């Protein structure tokens, strides 16, 4: 099981979400920590986001970077689909 480190801005956004959505994101992060390479819906990003990965949770996106050597998942951004890539 990988460690998950959530950036301060992502954590702040997560705490502002309604409780049911918080639970959905937390559940997705737990599943991600169990096996970060084969999570359903995992997309390797390109362009300026090269090296990052994302998962979709309804209308939300979680953008993270996985350090395979240290087995740590760094969650950098959590946000709605339209705003997350700006």
ABEGO torsion letter per residue (X at the ends): XBBBBBBAAAAAAAAABBAAAAAAAAAAAAAAAABAAABBGBBBBBEAABGBBBBBBEABBBBBBBBAAAGBBBBABBBBAAAAAX
